[in-house]
């Protein structure tokens, strides 16, 4: 696509953004609990709108070439992503669950389930810093040095006699296979000669032979025509892929090459822009800098003289915190500046008085509230719950970006910058402000000293010390205590290498989040209206991991704007892809993978202070080399209620206290995420586990829609050249595989699609019965096991709230029906 296409996409996105920003104030108003559904509907609409904007801004930022536009797009992209995460947090607070049934909203907005997909910004991988790439290379080098040592340990010694026997047995087996193949061909030839001899005794006339040949040939042609007509019809209604795959692949390749060429142009234009920034800064500093400096000095000296003439003394110089000499440069007279400084002092006094009055009013309000509570207890009426959206950190960023677009880029035409070069006028204006600010700081230092000299020379007055602002008493500062560094004499690179050698840092498998296959829940609203809590689908799990894991870790700006989430717990049966999700987060964000699983920690950093040192080193390296993912497999062992006898030597709970303490130290901007996985959460202490993990995602068995997509996509992507044919009933496979996990489905597909079976696909297409036999040999996830996990999940804090809300709704519905019956009677 051309640059004009992305320009029009950008303009259309801002039109939508303006409409969405107009809807934002309606959500800020508090809503009573009885209007819960309407409040949830409004938040859902905003959430879907921002998802669409995130998708558009991601595409525009990835392909737009002009460097100044891309900087604005980047700020908007991060701001919209932060708003999506804030709205997700609001949906969880209103729905009391991690699964949101948005099918009704999709229908009203005329959107498809594909619009629910959370887009992952492409710059997470394309614009990885050189430090991250160097770290990945260092990890690969360390692992390559360790491979020979590991292989030497794994090699078993073999004597010469044993090696000769092994070679002889392999050679005899090869000769036996060749002899058997040769004898099989001889027997086939003998049987063929015998049949020809027996059939040769029967005599056919020429006409009868021609009729037989014609019948066979006409039947073959008719079957081919019917098969072709059926294929054309199925392709027309979209039930089969188009046979012209080469044309489609050529189109995709051309589009991919076009995108790559635009990215190469982005790099070239960015280099030109960076070079122009340096040159513009130097030229402004050399040409306009001295004039700016002298003008500021003259203006400040004139201000000194006028203030001395009016008040009889030299003024106090504004400190750097209040803006310094910027207050003087605002085209104001000395009298106005003096009045403003006096007004600021009066305002501070008024604020102190207002605080005292507010404290008195609060005390009165507390007394009134106590009286109201006593009255309410007598009347036995519960206070109505109010829903209100929390203040947003992303909206100011989005508003500022939209205003910059409106004032600077909206009225410009595309033909002004046909080559997509930077705008030199805009660049000079930005750099002029920067140079002015830097010179102002230098001038302030000089003029403070000059003011001091003037006071000594004219008024014989020593400089008045600036009063430091008083600290408010009675309140502790919100800053956390700085953690003591247990390894001050060690570099981060040496600690990183040590963790790799020990096995606490591992190389993540290259798995994308889109490889986690699953379909969305289509009847979520129907289940909600029936007061049934819908179980999340694999699609919902993938979206939640994109929101909680990928978007937060991918960008520092998004992490600071979004609600803080330090830890995630994935709960589900074995084979549901929990570890795959952890690796996908690492792949999408380029994060380091730290493995703190109890089995992996056995025998590492022993001793009383070993656990503290281990956790300290891991979090120190994870913070410095962020983004980082700390994975704790079988995390129930870290929070055991009672450690089994066979695991007491391993001491799986030894890092629990230090881990919880270190996790609390993580703050916005620390792109470190702890992800725990477990199959048996019932063995863990509920209170400690739920206190440590801030988000708990339950992964149930895949439903019918997800199983259908799993079978289809896995068969097509398992081996190249495999295409689904009408002979393979995927729907039947999806129904038969109820209770089986994606791992079971993958194992059965790998067992069937061997190299020999792939060679036979032309003559013998795949059928569903081939997979059923292999699937039957595997043990499914029984309903009792899943029900036990559900029962545990409903005991979590969010599960308890949801169950209580559902119970209250049922009681209210029963009361309403009872009243209606009484009225009818």
C-alpha atoms as one frame of an Amber mdcrd trajectory, in Angstrom:
protein
   0.000   0.000   0.000   1.076   3.569  -0.617   1.881   6.287   1.888  -1.450
   7.927   1.092  -3.278   4.795   2.238  -1.623   4.910   5.657  -2.193   8.682
   5.837  -5.929   8.137   5.258  -5.896   5.341   7.844  -4.296   7.763  10.325
  -6.914  10.440   9.599  -9.812   7.978   9.944  -8.334   6.709  13.221  -8.294
  10.233  14.663 -11.932  10.748  13.649 -12.829   7.603  15.601 -10.553   8.662
  18.465 -12.340  12.008  18.724 -15.703  10.238  18.997 -14.362   7.881  21.655
 -12.876  10.729  23.707 -16.303  12.399  23.693 -17.801   9.239  25.224 -15.216
   9.062  28.024 -16.911  11.560  30.437 -20.108   9.463  30.494 -18.195   6.594
  32.104 -16.700   8.799  34.822 -20.100   9.417  36.432 -20.873   7.086  39.381
 -23.569   4.499  38.655 -25.697   2.595  41.233 -25.439  -1.173  41.378 -28.886
  -1.687  39.853 -27.526  -0.220  36.585 -24.611  -2.644  36.545 -25.421  -4.057
  33.108 -25.611  -0.652  31.407 -22.330   0.366  33.033 -20.687  -2.864  31.873
 -22.089  -2.308  28.368 -20.596   1.200  28.122 -17.175   0.002  29.282 -17.330
  -2.905  26.815 -18.107  -0.515  23.942 -15.153   1.684  24.863 -12.931  -1.393
  25.213 -13.777  -2.609  21.692 -13.323   0.865  20.207  -9.871   1.194  21.768
  -8.943  -2.307  20.556  -9.774  -1.210  17.014  -7.735   1.977  17.443  -4.815
  -0.056  18.786  -4.946  -2.242  15.666  -5.017   0.786  13.340  -2.256   2.735
  15.087  -0.111  -0.418  15.152  -0.446  -0.820  11.369   0.173   2.879  10.698
   3.218   3.048  12.982   4.677  -0.111  11.437   4.431   1.164   7.850   4.542
   4.980   7.984   7.929   6.384   6.926   7.956  10.067   8.014   9.975  10.129
  11.292   8.123  12.975  13.047   4.742  11.401  12.379   6.043   8.071  13.674
   7.068   9.675  16.987   3.548  11.003  17.488   2.079   7.647  16.433   4.278
   5.861  18.970   2.961   8.029  21.819  -0.628   7.472  20.671  -0.055   3.731
  20.284   1.327   3.410  23.815  -1.438   5.616  25.228  -4.206   3.586  23.569
  -2.588   0.317  24.741  -2.496   1.694  28.294  -6.184   2.647  28.060  -7.069
  -0.866  26.831  -5.381  -2.324  29.922  -7.190   0.128  32.202 -10.573  -0.790
  30.687  -9.731  -4.484  31.017  -9.156  -3.871  34.734 -12.540  -2.124  34.952
 -14.280  -5.038  33.193 -12.793  -7.474  35.710 -13.985  -5.260  38.565 -17.537
  -5.100  37.174 -17.919  -8.658  35.825 -16.081 -10.243  38.802 -14.347 -12.677
  36.430 -11.587 -12.756  33.819 -13.948 -13.899  31.027 -16.105 -11.206  29.443
 -19.134 -12.067  27.318 -19.037  -9.420  24.591 -21.039 -11.219  21.892 -24.047
  -8.881  22.345 -21.802  -5.814  22.098 -20.128  -7.254  18.982 -23.547  -7.726
  17.396 -24.657  -4.158  18.215 -21.437  -2.647  16.852 -21.568  -4.966  13.788
 -18.154  -6.440  14.542 -16.815  -9.999  14.224 -15.070 -12.201  16.831 -11.794
 -11.420  15.017 -12.120  -7.841  16.328 -11.713  -9.216  19.866  -8.150 -10.285
  19.093  -5.658  -8.175  21.041  -3.096  -6.835  18.525   0.504  -7.033  19.696
   2.538  -4.012  18.526   5.111  -5.111  15.988   7.770  -2.787  17.352   8.115
  -5.040  20.420  10.244  -7.358  18.274  11.361  -5.108  15.410  12.754  -2.330
  17.608  14.494  -4.368  20.269  17.424  -2.463  21.670  20.994  -3.407  20.874
  21.451  -4.333  24.560  18.684  -6.952  24.313  20.183  -8.426  21.142  23.643
  -8.515  22.746  22.177 -10.271  25.772  20.534 -12.917  23.591  23.831 -13.435
  21.768  25.658 -13.744  25.097  23.145 -16.376  26.249  23.650 -18.337  23.018
  27.461 -18.183  23.432  27.320 -19.438  27.032  24.975 -22.283  26.092  27.198
 -23.254  23.146  30.192 -23.468  25.503  28.188 -25.658  27.879  26.962 -28.074
  25.174  30.264 -30.035  24.797  30.497 -30.496  28.572  26.923 -31.780  28.777
  27.392 -34.095  25.781  30.584 -35.549  27.287  28.766 -36.275  30.531  25.878
 -37.933  28.689  28.119 -40.119  26.473  28.488 -43.684  27.705  31.633 -45.612
  27.052  31.388 -48.632  24.692  33.929 -51.415  24.231  35.275 -52.398  20.812
  33.572 -55.819  20.912  30.191 -54.274  21.733  30.604 -51.793  18.880  31.445
 -54.612  16.401  28.401 -56.630  17.521  26.165 -53.538  17.076  27.494 -52.914
  13.533  27.145 -56.598  12.569  23.558 -56.815  13.791  22.622 -53.633  11.896
  24.231 -54.951   8.682  22.516 -58.361   8.965  19.165 -56.634   9.504  19.740
 -54.502   6.384  20.582 -57.556   4.269  17.526 -59.399   5.599  15.231 -56.504
   4.628  16.710 -56.438   1.102  16.286 -60.245   0.723  12.669 -60.059   1.905
  11.880 -57.258  -0.570  13.471 -59.237  -3.429  11.493 -62.425  -2.604   8.235
 -60.435  -2.311   8.693 -59.072  -5.854   9.391 -62.569  -7.238   6.181 -63.941
  -5.657   4.142 -61.047  -7.108   5.480 -61.741 -10.619   4.632 -65.476 -10.339
   1.064 -64.691  -9.205   0.597 -62.208 -12.065   1.793 -64.784 -14.666  -0.547
 -67.419 -13.215  -3.602 -65.131 -13.434  -2.801 -64.205 -17.048  -2.566 -67.885
 -17.965  -5.882 -68.732 -16.278  -7.778 -65.772 -17.794  -6.333 -66.411 -21.236
  -8.442 -69.557 -21.583 -11.655 -67.434 -21.591 -12.413 -66.082 -25.066 -14.010
 -62.596 -25.517 -15.266 -61.250 -28.785 -13.992 -57.899 -29.987 -17.360 -56.169
 -29.441 -17.711 -57.454 -25.891 -14.188 -56.304 -25.041 -14.908 -52.825 -26.484
 -18.120 -52.541 -24.417 -16.274 -53.409 -21.212 -13.555 -50.846 -21.918 -16.136
 -48.151 -22.804 -18.136 -48.832 -19.619 -15.083 -48.515 -17.392 -13.824 -45.385
 -19.163 -17.212 -43.571 -19.176 -17.728 -44.363 -15.499 -14.296 -42.954 -14.685
 -14.989 -39.734 -16.659 -18.391 -39.232 -14.989 -16.956 -39.681 -11.521 -14.241
 -37.133 -12.324 -16.841 -34.595 -13.584 -19.013 -35.021 -10.490 -15.984 -34.646
  -8.206 -14.888 -31.497 -10.070 -18.388 -29.949  -9.948 -18.622 -30.649  -6.243
 -15.199 -29.078  -5.629 -16.189 -25.940  -7.625 -19.406 -25.617  -5.635 -17.621
 -26.039  -2.279 -15.007 -23.469  -3.288 -17.755 -21.046  -4.335 -19.502 -21.214
  -0.949 -16.171 -20.973   0.867 -16.036 -24.509   2.275 -12.755 -25.393   0.539
  -9.604 -23.337  -0.078  -8.974 -22.020  -3.567  -6.802 -24.313  -5.726  -4.863
 -21.328  -7.025  -2.487 -21.353  -4.069   0.492 -20.149  -6.096  -1.193 -16.861
  -7.027  -2.166 -16.312  -3.397   1.363 -17.064  -2.203   2.799 -14.692  -4.791
   0.469 -11.928  -3.595   1.460 -12.533   0.024   5.157 -12.543  -0.874   4.801
  -9.252  -2.739   2.976  -7.692   0.220   5.660  -8.958   2.598   8.443  -7.563
   0.396   6.596  -4.242   0.239   6.386  -4.074   4.039  10.080  -4.917   4.383
  11.081  -2.253   1.865   9.076   0.348   3.808  10.822  -0.682   7.023  14.183
  -0.231   5.289  13.090   3.261   4.246  12.089   3.955   7.859  15.648   3.192
   8.978  17.116   5.471   6.281  14.794   8.365   7.117  15.429   7.909  10.842
  19.197   8.134  10.298  18.713  11.305   8.254  16.481  12.758  10.977  18.957
  11.964  13.765  21.732  13.606  11.764  19.534  16.670  11.169  18.717  16.884
  14.903  22.426  17.183  15.762  23.096  19.735  13.034  20.046  21.839  13.929
  20.961  21.842  17.603  24.535  22.902  16.863  23.494  25.640  14.428  20.912
  27.083  16.844  23.418  26.999  19.706  26.038  28.790  17.620  23.828  31.328
  15.807  20.954  32.102  18.187  22.416  30.940  21.487  24.574  34.006  22.289
  21.729  36.401  21.413  19.323  34.413  23.622  21.802  34.536  26.485  22.387
  38.305  26.254  18.672  39.035  25.856  17.830  36.985  28.966  20.551  38.726
  30.974  19.375  42.198  29.924  15.776  41.329  30.751  16.694  39.981  34.192
  18.939  43.017  34.974  16.111  45.361  33.960  13.819  43.413  36.277  16.346
  43.863  39.127  16.486  47.640  38.583  12.717  48.134  38.316  11.990  46.043
  41.410  14.645  47.997  43.393  13.111  51.273  42.243   9.600  50.193  43.287
  10.273  48.395  46.585  13.642  49.790  47.632  15.256  46.356  47.670  16.271
  43.667  45.204  13.765  40.810  44.664  14.184  37.170  45.582  15.255  35.127
  42.578  12.726  32.365  41.712  14.149  28.926  42.425  14.499  26.203  39.806
  11.531  24.216  41.124   9.104  27.108  40.461  10.473  27.684  36.948  13.439
  29.980  37.572  13.676  32.931  35.226  10.878  31.532  33.064   8.496  33.556
  35.264  10.347  36.720  34.261  10.310  35.905  30.530   6.517  35.707  30.356
   6.225  39.384  29.172   5.246  40.676  32.625   6.164  43.858  34.420   8.176
  43.724  37.672   5.080  44.822  39.594   3.079  41.898  38.166   5.852  39.458
  39.055   6.032  40.854  42.610   2.251  40.629  42.969   2.288  37.039  41.691
   4.951  36.054  44.224   2.911  37.682  47.010  -0.222  35.969  45.731   1.547
  32.615  45.865   2.466  33.251  49.495  -1.138  34.206  50.298  -2.421  31.111
  48.500  -0.163  28.908  50.590  -1.593  30.509  53.727  -5.133  30.055  52.457
  -4.438  26.402  51.706  -3.275  25.856  55.276  -6.473  27.453  56.585  -8.599
  25.417  54.154  -6.902  22.209  55.300  -7.749  23.030  58.912 -11.365  23.738
  57.936 -11.514  20.524  55.893 -10.242  18.522  58.864 -13.030  20.013  60.990
 -15.586  19.225  58.277 -14.266  15.650  58.005 -14.719  15.187  61.734 -18.308
  16.440  61.428 -18.906  14.127  58.449 -17.533  11.171  60.397 -19.945  11.898
  63.262 -22.843  12.202  60.798 -21.834   8.949  59.096 -21.786   7.174  62.432
 -25.295   8.449  63.147 -26.444   7.332  59.683 -24.936   3.877  60.181 -26.805
   3.502  63.472 -30.042   4.511  61.748 -29.388   2.148  58.832 -28.737  -0.738
  61.196 -32.055  -0.042  62.855 -33.892   0.106  59.536 -31.786  -2.852  58.276
 -31.041  -1.349  54.878 -27.733  -1.983  53.177 -26.001   0.972  51.433 -26.195
   0.872  47.636 -22.945   0.037  45.849 -21.755   2.636  43.337 -19.648   1.859
  40.251 -17.183   4.433  38.992 -14.220   4.253  36.612 -10.888   4.887  38.311
  -8.759   7.887  37.195  -6.808   7.228  34.000  -3.113   7.866  33.343  -3.506
   7.201  29.610  -6.235   9.717  28.738  -3.968  12.799  29.176  -1.364  11.190
  26.884  -4.022  10.398  24.254  -5.522  13.908  24.490  -2.103  15.528  24.104
  -1.319  13.361  21.053  -4.699  14.100  19.465  -4.281  17.857  20.034  -0.793
  17.746  18.495  -2.186  15.960  15.438  -5.035  18.477  15.118  -2.788  21.542
  15.417   0.209  20.317  13.422  -0.634  17.518  10.975  -4.362  17.594  10.259
  -4.348  20.621   7.955  -1.229  19.577   6.010  -1.440  17.959   2.593   0.398
  14.813   1.566   2.053  16.521  -1.407   3.978  18.834   0.931   6.356  15.970
   1.847   6.167  13.543  -1.113   9.522  11.972  -0.271   8.491  11.551   3.417
  11.385  13.668   4.636  11.234  15.384   8.004   9.792  18.890   8.406  12.745
  21.203   9.067  10.567  24.074  10.365   8.942  21.926  13.032  12.322  20.496
  13.980  13.839  23.978  14.391  10.945  25.066  16.620  11.365  22.027  18.884
  15.142  22.406  19.126  14.861  26.168  19.705  12.776  25.492  22.819  15.335
  22.942  24.022  18.262  25.349  23.475  16.350  28.110  25.236  15.695  25.899
  28.259  19.355  24.862  28.505  20.584  28.458  28.197  18.025  29.581  30.793
  19.528  27.181  33.346  23.009  28.594  32.671  21.752  32.199  32.862  19.946
  31.487  36.142  23.184  30.356  37.776  25.042  33.461  36.560  22.291  35.894
  37.534  21.867  34.418  41.010  25.539  35.166  41.637  25.145  38.647  40.126
  22.125  39.339  42.352  24.176  38.316  45.376  26.947  40.749  44.365  24.426
  43.558  43.798  22.960  43.089  47.269  26.407  43.296  48.833  27.455  46.338
  46.777  24.245  48.409  46.846  22.291  47.387  49.946  25.220  45.891  51.893
  22.949  42.907  52.469  24.036  39.305  52.554  22.159  36.739  50.488  19.007
  35.420  52.086  18.987  31.629  52.291  16.086  29.896  50.628  13.757  28.188
  53.030  13.436  24.509  52.418   9.848  23.303  52.194   8.513  21.907  55.427
   7.731  18.223  55.577   4.235  17.263  56.540   4.186  15.600  59.892   2.199
  12.571  60.856   2.402  10.890  57.453   4.995   8.410  56.333   6.516   8.798
  52.927   5.204   6.389  50.300   8.685   5.380  49.181   9.750   1.829  49.841
  12.961   1.057  51.627  15.804   0.438  49.230  16.805  -3.191  49.161  20.319
  -3.921  50.389  22.669  -5.091  47.631  24.127  -8.469  48.649  26.488  -8.562
  45.628  27.977  -5.047  45.371  31.304  -6.275  43.997  29.776  -8.377  41.194
  28.932  -7.093  37.716  25.573  -7.879  36.135  27.241  -9.788  33.273  29.037
 -12.108  35.699  25.797 -12.741  37.627  23.963 -13.390  34.341  26.602 -15.935
  33.271  26.448 -17.621  36.681  22.673 -18.011  36.473  22.951 -19.460  32.950
  25.596 -21.995  34.015  23.555 -23.065  37.050  20.427 -23.417  34.896  18.264
 -20.664  36.388  18.225 -18.707  33.101  17.043 -20.771  30.143  16.640 -20.149
  26.465  12.967 -19.832  25.587  11.502 -21.781  22.675  10.457 -19.627  19.705
   6.687 -19.815  20.112   4.327 -16.950  19.268   1.072 -16.264  21.050  -0.878
 -16.961  17.854   0.413 -20.561  17.996  -1.811 -21.087  21.050  -4.865 -22.158
  19.043  -8.429 -21.731  20.258 -11.795 -20.246  19.345 -13.864 -17.738  21.290
 -17.007 -18.363  23.345 -20.039 -17.573  21.171 -22.844 -18.083  23.722 -21.370
 -16.228  26.681 -24.251 -13.750  27.044 -26.817 -16.566  26.937 -25.076 -18.334
  29.823 -24.823 -15.075  31.775 -28.553 -14.383  31.399 -29.191 -17.890  32.708
 -27.100 -17.008  35.819 -24.367 -19.463  34.820 -20.728 -18.459  35.010 -19.205
 -19.122  31.546 -15.920 -20.991  31.557 -13.105 -19.293  29.624 -12.209 -20.634
  26.198  -8.654 -21.015  24.903  -9.214 -17.790  22.952  -9.948 -15.940  26.218
  -6.789 -17.356  27.822  -4.718 -16.174  24.867  -6.217 -12.671  25.085  -5.644
 -12.448  28.836  -1.991 -13.428  28.431  -1.604 -10.794  25.719  -3.110  -8.156
  28.036  -1.483  -9.121  31.321   1.852 -10.347  29.994   2.831  -9.163  26.516
   1.527  -5.573  26.401   2.869  -4.723  29.849   6.332  -6.201  29.298   6.739
  -4.958  25.731   6.973  -1.221  26.481   8.210   0.811  29.459   5.667   3.586
  28.798   2.749   1.142  28.677   3.929  -0.515  31.903   4.014   2.808  33.774
   0.526   3.825  32.552  -1.240   0.483  33.009  -2.549  -0.842  36.362   0.280
  -2.680  38.102   0.196  -6.479  37.757   3.252  -8.253  39.158   2.236 -11.930
  39.006  -0.055 -14.324  37.125  -1.088 -17.879  38.033  -2.109 -20.355  35.303
  -4.242 -23.195  36.668  -5.289 -26.131  34.512  -4.836 -29.820  33.724  -1.610
 -31.155  32.233  -1.298 -30.672  28.485  -3.259 -27.381  28.263  -0.212 -25.349
  27.125   0.665 -23.444  30.306   4.419 -23.587  29.697   3.846 -22.724  26.038
   2.105 -19.507  27.105   5.099 -18.578  29.288   7.471 -19.126  26.358   5.165
 -17.167  24.028   5.326 -14.134  26.351   9.134 -14.332  26.275   9.189 -14.634
  22.469   6.795 -11.734  21.834   8.631  -9.328  24.163  12.225 -10.604  23.946
  12.227 -11.227  27.706  14.681 -13.322  29.712  13.290 -16.562  31.124  14.210
 -17.321  34.746  13.216 -20.780  36.009  12.532 -20.810  39.768  10.602 -24.086
  39.786  11.181 -26.086  43.000  12.551 -29.050  41.027  15.073 -26.755  39.293
  16.221 -25.158  42.581  17.166 -28.411  44.273  20.798 -28.305  45.455  21.414
 -24.727  44.274  22.523 -21.999  46.724  22.273 -24.174  49.863  22.601 -22.911
  53.423  20.674 -20.551  55.679  21.278 -17.422  53.553  21.294 -19.288  50.236
  17.628 -18.683  49.471  17.940 -14.955  50.179  21.029 -14.676  47.958  19.360
 -16.663  45.168  16.234 -14.479  45.083  18.314 -11.306  45.358  20.546 -12.228
  42.383  17.577 -13.272  40.239  15.606 -10.083  40.855  18.702  -7.888  40.503
  19.528  -9.347  37.084  15.841  -9.363  36.062  15.458  -5.653  36.882  18.639
  -4.537  35.134  18.092  -6.713  32.050  14.354  -6.166  31.747  11.953  -7.269
  30.357  12.118 -10.504  32.322   9.773 -13.395  33.056  10.252 -15.430  36.245
   8.556 -18.790  35.766   7.649 -20.986  38.742   6.500 -24.393  37.508   4.534
 -26.587  39.921   4.133 -23.532  42.080   1.891 -25.370  44.525   5.079 -26.894
  45.956   6.341 -23.447  46.962   3.080 -22.884  48.894   2.515 -26.424  50.212
   0.072 -26.841  53.093   2.114 -29.809  54.238   5.302 -30.914  52.539   5.238
 -34.659  51.646   7.888 -36.875  53.248   9.570 -37.699  49.940  10.056 -33.972
  49.154  11.286 -32.757  52.539  14.933 -33.077  51.496  14.233 -30.803  48.526
  12.680 -28.130  50.839  10.412 -26.574  48.140   9.187 -23.777  50.468  12.606
 -22.310  51.252  12.327 -19.287  48.895   8.703 -18.452  49.752   9.308 -15.536
  52.181  12.128 -13.970  50.166  10.120 -14.341  46.954   7.070 -12.562  48.395
   9.247  -9.787  49.820  11.088  -9.241  46.526   7.856  -9.229  44.504   6.380
  -6.452  46.647   9.405  -4.281  45.775   8.425  -4.268  42.080   6.948  -0.911
  41.048   5.552   0.637  37.815   8.346   0.679  35.256   9.935  -2.569  36.512
   9.115  -4.867  33.597   9.423  -8.080  35.584   6.543 -10.576  35.563   6.186
 -13.671  37.734   4.167 -16.439  36.077   3.280 -19.562  38.021   1.810 -22.773
  36.603   0.117 -25.578  38.510  -1.983 -28.683  37.939  -2.780 -29.346  41.620
  -3.556 -26.035  43.344  -5.511 -27.885  46.053  -2.221 -28.902  47.678  -1.213
 -25.268  48.234  -2.206 -22.932  51.013  -5.078 -20.902  49.553  -4.405 -17.664
  51.443  -0.696 -17.443  50.616  -1.152 -18.472  46.971  -3.923 -15.913  46.304
  -2.027 -13.184  48.139   1.090 -13.755  46.038  -0.550 -14.107  42.599  -2.569
 -11.025  41.656  -4.279 -12.606  38.630  -5.462 -16.221  38.539  -6.393 -17.646
  35.116  -8.248 -20.970  35.061  -7.741 -23.049  31.869 -10.503 -25.675  31.485
 -10.712 -28.432  28.898 -11.200 -27.073  25.348 -14.797 -26.735  24.183 -16.158
 -27.963  20.837 -15.268 -24.803  18.880 -11.689 -24.803  20.158 -11.273 -28.542
  19.478 -12.515 -28.079  15.910  -9.983 -25.296  15.265  -7.236 -27.327  16.993
  -7.744 -30.384  14.767  -7.952 -28.291  11.604  -4.958 -26.029  12.254  -2.704
 -28.724  13.715  -3.231 -31.114  10.800  -2.525 -28.345   8.291   0.509 -26.934
  10.083   2.061 -30.184  11.285   3.628 -31.079   7.942   3.907 -29.120   4.703
   1.634 -30.230   1.892  -1.172 -31.608   4.083  -4.567 -30.226   3.006  -7.924
 -31.140   4.453 -10.180 -33.111   2.109 -13.923 -33.871   2.338 -13.073 -37.434
   3.368 -11.757 -36.157   6.735 -14.666 -35.296   9.065 -13.117 -32.718  11.405
 -16.434 -32.120  13.165 -16.611 -35.799  14.160 -13.056 -35.652  15.477 -13.945
 -32.565  17.536 -16.913 -34.372  19.098 -15.028 -37.605  19.782 -12.107 -35.759
  21.410 -14.225 -34.196  24.173 -12.143 -34.274  27.373  -8.789 -34.437  25.600
  -6.250 -31.615  25.823  -4.385 -29.916  22.939  -1.339 -32.014  23.849  -3.349
 -35.234  23.333  -4.605 -34.009  19.959  -1.077 -33.113  18.858   0.274 -36.527
  19.926  -2.384 -38.378  17.941  -1.711 -36.252  14.836   2.032 -36.851  15.070
   1.432 -40.609  15.447  -0.691 -40.733  12.286   1.204 -38.331  10.018   4.391
 -40.327   9.622   6.637 -39.969   6.568   5.243 -43.128   5.036   1.623 -41.960
   5.557   2.394 -38.592   3.977   3.620 -40.318   0.805   0.307 -42.210   0.588
  -1.912 -39.088   0.849  -2.296 -38.792  -2.939  -3.819 -42.264  -3.291  -5.340
 -42.643   0.188  -6.685 -39.413   1.795  -6.926 -39.017   5.551 -10.026 -40.232
   7.387 -11.168 -39.595  10.968 -10.947 -43.256  12.029  -7.148 -43.178  11.705
  -6.854 -40.653  14.569  -9.433 -42.247  16.867  -7.330 -45.337  17.564  -4.308
 -43.344  18.667  -6.505 -40.981  20.697  -8.117 -43.906  22.534  -4.740 -45.026
  23.899  -4.352 -41.716  25.793  -5.953 -40.916  29.147  -8.337 -37.920  28.911
  -8.994 -35.303  31.583 -11.939 -36.760  33.445 -14.835 -34.575  34.525 -14.126
 -35.221  38.218 -10.629 -33.741  37.852 -11.949 -30.611  36.147 -14.744 -30.215
  38.703 -12.171 -30.340  41.497 -10.218 -27.540  39.811 -13.424 -25.513  39.346
 -14.335 -25.988  42.978 -10.898 -24.696  43.992 -11.189 -21.726  41.615 -14.524
 -20.666  43.118 -12.769 -20.423  46.500 -10.369 -17.742  45.247 -11.230 -14.107
  46.171 -12.567 -13.275  42.692 -14.449 -16.595  42.507 -16.088 -15.956  45.904
 -17.256 -12.507  44.805 -18.713 -13.933  41.594 -20.521 -16.732  43.422 -21.944
 -14.264  45.957 -23.140 -11.964  43.165 -24.767 -14.884  41.310 -26.472 -16.029
  44.508 -27.830 -12.529  45.183 -29.166 -12.329  41.629 -30.950 -15.669  41.992
 -32.502 -14.605  45.296 -33.652 -11.310  43.781 -35.158 -13.168  40.801 -36.997
 -15.594  43.096 -38.327 -12.701  45.178 -39.573 -10.944  42.036 -41.335 -14.082
  40.799 -42.931 -14.592  44.210 -44.298 -11.023  44.157 -45.728 -11.537  40.663
 -47.500 -14.725  41.796 -49.024 -12.902  44.749 -50.299 -10.123  42.495 -51.907
 -12.647  40.136 -53.674 -14.346  43.062
